[in-house]
Amino acid sequence: MTNIEKVKNLYEENYRCIRYENDVNGSMIIYFKNFEKEKIEEISSSDSEEIDELKAFIDEN
């Protein structure tokens, strides 16, 4: 499963992005929270095209 598929699944399960950050190696870590269950998940990527796609999806939703 790709990271974009994982993000879409998280959104279907009522998770929302609470923040994202870049590390020193150029990777991005995105944090998602389900406020009903009080659970947090994270996804990381170092692929710049995938990062752009993930950001675009998050910004649209």
Z-matrix of the N, CA and C atoms (Angstrom, degrees):
N
C 1 1.449
C 2 1.536 1 108.08
N 3 1.317 2 116.08 1 133.77
C 4 1.462 3 120.07 2 179.41
C 5 1.528 4 110.05 3 -79.60
N 6 1.311 5 115.77 4 164.24
C 7 1.471 6 119.86 5 179.55
C 8 1.523 7 112.12 6 -63.06
N 9 1.335 8 117.96 7 -36.23
C 10 1.464 9 119.03 8 179.11
C 11 1.530 10 110.45 9 -66.08
N 12 1.320 11 117.35 10 -36.92
C 13 1.469 12 120.56 11 175.34
C 14 1.527 13 110.56 12 -64.95
N 15 1.331 14 116.16 13 -40.19
C 16 1.465 15 120.03 14 177.88
C 17 1.522 16 110.97 15 -61.89
N 18 1.334 17 116.85 16 -42.71
C 19 1.466 18 120.88 17 179.58
C 20 1.527 19 110.28 18 -63.92
N 21 1.318 20 117.16 19 -43.84
C 22 1.466 21 120.41 20 178.64
C 23 1.524 22 110.65 21 -60.87
N 24 1.328 23 116.71 22 -41.13
C 25 1.465 24 120.29 23 177.66
C 26 1.528 25 111.17 24 -64.26
N 27 1.321 26 116.55 25 -40.77
C 28 1.462 27 119.59 26 178.62
C 29 1.528 28 110.28 27 -62.35
N 30 1.327 29 117.15 28 -41.97
C 31 1.464 30 120.26 29 178.53
C 32 1.521 31 111.07 30 -63.98
N 33 1.335 32 117.22 31 -36.87
C 34 1.469 33 120.56 32 176.39
C 35 1.525 34 111.18 33 -64.88
N 36 1.323 35 116.76 34 -27.77
C 37 1.465 36 121.86 35 179.42
C 38 1.534 37 111.56 36 -93.06
N 39 1.326 38 116.84 37 17.58
C 40 1.472 39 124.72 38 175.83
C 41 1.522 40 114.09 39 70.83
N 42 1.323 41 118.31 40 23.48
C 43 1.455 42 121.10 41 171.09
C 44 1.520 43 108.00 42 -83.63
N 45 1.315 44 116.39 43 149.02
C 46 1.459 45 122.05 44 176.37
C 47 1.512 46 108.88 45 -133.93
N 48 1.329 47 114.89 46 149.06
C 49 1.455 48 120.08 47 179.30
C 50 1.527 49 108.93 48 -68.95
N 51 1.321 50 116.15 49 128.10
C 52 1.460 51 119.44 50 177.73
C 53 1.523 52 111.90 51 -106.63
N 54 1.341 53 116.68 52 -19.76
C 55 1.470 54 120.15 53 173.63
C 56 1.518 55 109.35 54 -177.98
N 57 1.315 56 114.38 55 161.45
C 58 1.458 57 119.79 56 169.43
C 59 1.512 58 108.54 57 -142.76
N 60 1.319 59 114.07 58 151.40
C 61 1.459 60 119.69 59 -176.63
C 62 1.520 61 110.18 60 -144.87
N 63 1.312 62 115.27 61 151.46
C 64 1.459 63 122.01 62 176.23
C 65 1.521 64 108.38 63 -99.19
N 66 1.332 65 115.24 64 138.28
C 67 1.463 66 117.19 65 174.68
C 68 1.528 67 109.56 66 -95.82
N 69 1.303 68 116.93 67 178.46
C 70 1.465 69 121.47 68 -174.36
C 71 1.529 70 112.79 69 -67.87
N 72 1.322 71 118.26 70 -17.39
C 73 1.460 72 121.94 71 -179.16
C 74 1.528 73 112.82 72 -92.25
N 75 1.332 74 117.74 73 3.15
C 76 1.458 75 121.01 74 -179.98
C 77 1.511 76 113.90 75 89.31
N 78 1.321 77 117.54 76 1.23
C 79 1.456 78 120.93 77 176.14
C 80 1.521 79 109.65 78 -81.32
N 81 1.319 80 115.59 79 155.78
C 82 1.456 81 120.53 80 176.63
C 83 1.520 82 108.81 81 -116.90
N 84 1.309 83 115.84 82 137.41
C 85 1.460 84 122.14 83 174.55
C 86 1.524 85 106.67 84 -114.46
N 87 1.341 86 115.60 85 127.83
C 88 1.461 87 121.42 86 -178.51
C 89 1.527 88 107.40 87 -116.58
N 90 1.318 89 115.57 88 130.64
C 91 1.464 90 121.85 89 -178.36
C 92 1.526 91 109.92 90 -107.92
N 93 1.321 92 115.63 91 134.04
C 94 1.461 93 122.57 92 -179.82
C 95 1.519 94 109.04 93 -123.73
N 96 1.326 95 115.78 94 144.28
C 97 1.461 96 119.83 95 179.70
C 98 1.513 97 110.52 96 -131.28
N 99 1.321 98 115.05 97 136.74
C 100 1.452 99 121.88 98 170.15
C 101 1.528 100 105.34 99 -99.78
N 102 1.321 101 115.97 100 109.42
C 103 1.457 102 120.70 101 -173.98
C 104 1.521 103 112.76 102 -73.21
N 105 1.323 104 117.58 103 -21.93
C 106 1.467 105 120.13 104 177.89
C 107 1.524 106 110.80 105 -74.86
N 108 1.325 107 116.03 106 -41.77
C 109 1.469 108 120.96 107 -177.72
C 110 1.517 109 112.80 108 -95.21
N 111 1.338 110 116.91 109 -9.12
C 112 1.466 111 122.50 110 -177.46
C 113 1.531 112 111.35 111 57.39
N 114 1.342 113 115.62 112 42.66
C 115 1.457 114 121.19 113 177.33
C 116 1.521 115 109.30 114 -112.97
N 117 1.320 116 115.88 115 148.77
C 118 1.464 117 122.16 116 178.39
C 119 1.522 118 108.59 117 -124.06
N 120 1.326 119 115.58 118 135.65
C 121 1.460 120 123.19 119 175.53
C 122 1.520 121 107.70 120 -123.39
N 123 1.311 122 116.47 121 156.90
C 124 1.460 123 119.48 122 176.21
C 125 1.522 124 110.09 123 -137.17
N 126 1.317 125 114.20 124 150.06
C 127 1.460 126 122.38 125 177.55
C 128 1.515 127 106.53 126 -131.75
N 129 1.326 128 116.64 127 138.22
C 130 1.463 129 119.68 128 177.09
C 131 1.518 130 109.67 129 -124.65
N 132 1.328 131 114.96 130 151.80
C 133 1.457 132 121.36 131 179.22
C 134 1.521 133 109.10 132 -150.50
N 135 1.321 134 115.01 133 146.96
C 136 1.461 135 120.06 134 174.86
C 137 1.525 136 111.25 135 -118.06
N 138 1.332 137 116.79 136 1.32
C 139 1.465 138 122.94 137 179.68
C 140 1.532 139 108.93 138 -87.33
N 141 1.328 140 117.02 139 115.88
C 142 1.472 141 120.48 140 -173.90
C 143 1.527 142 112.59 141 -62.31
N 144 1.340 143 118.35 142 -36.58
C 145 1.464 144 120.39 143 177.85
C 146 1.523 145 110.87 144 -66.66
N 147 1.325 146 116.07 145 -41.81
C 148 1.462 147 120.11 146 178.62
C 149 1.528 148 110.23 147 -65.68
N 150 1.313 149 117.46 148 -40.12
C 151 1.464 150 121.23 149 178.66
C 152 1.527 151 109.80 150 -59.89
N 153 1.335 152 117.37 151 -43.89
C 154 1.464 153 120.97 152 178.14
C 155 1.530 154 111.13 153 -61.86
N 156 1.330 155 116.23 154 -41.02
C 157 1.463 156 121.02 155 178.98
C 158 1.531 157 110.87 156 -65.65
N 159 1.322 158 116.42 157 -41.84
C 160 1.472 159 120.54 158 178.83
C 161 1.524 160 110.75 159 -64.17
N 162 1.321 161 116.96 160 -44.95
C 163 1.474 162 120.78 161 178.96
C 164 1.519 163 111.04 162 -61.59
N 165 1.330 164 116.87 163 -42.23
C 166 1.468 165 120.75 164 179.91
C 167 1.533 166 110.39 165 -62.25
N 168 1.330 167 117.34 166 -44.15
C 169 1.461 168 120.11 167 179.11
C 170 1.527 169 110.57 168 -62.48
N 171 1.314 170 116.78 169 -45.33
C 172 1.468 171 121.03 170 -179.39
C 173 1.521 172 110.66 171 -62.14
N 174 1.322 173 117.00 172 -44.24
C 175 1.466 174 120.79 173 -178.94
C 176 1.521 175 112.04 174 -64.34
N 177 1.339 176 117.37 175 -32.34
C 178 1.463 177 121.32 176 179.10
C 179 1.519 178 112.61 177 -76.50
N 180 1.326 179 116.21 178 -23.25
C 181 1.459 180 119.88 179 -176.25
C 182 1.480 181 108.48 180 -112.68
